[in-house]
Amino acid sequence: MILFTEEHKEWILRASPYTGCPKTQTRRFWNKPRAKAGSIHQARTKMFGKPFARLLIREVWSQKVRDITLSDVRAEGYKTCIEFWMVLCEVNHIPLIRMNKILDRDCYAVRFELQEALE
């Protein structure tokens, strides 16, 4: 299972209003990978909520936040790196004043495709 915000749910099922394309990547501050290429995960907005989709995991890799490319940011559903970093801080409850510290953190990138919409 992978949790997403309500906003990102819409971007996965339909398309991001910023890019016009579906969201196909997500970044996580996991201690170790919790997804593996080739596996299928339920996508939910709440831990015990109803799944809204099944996602096929295509690739998982580790990277520094500062190394996220504009292409990655667009696959996340955003137009700019700054916009994405601000949301990354907000979703992970990291004060914006600490944004410089988040840039040096490692995260796991997960590239996925929508296998099946469940709604």
Secondary structure by P-SEA (a helix, b strand, c coil): cccccaaaaaaaacccccccccccbbbbbcccccccccbbbbbbccccccccbbbbbcbbbbbccccccaaaaaaaccccaaaaaaaaaaaacccccaaaaaaabbbbbbbbccccccc
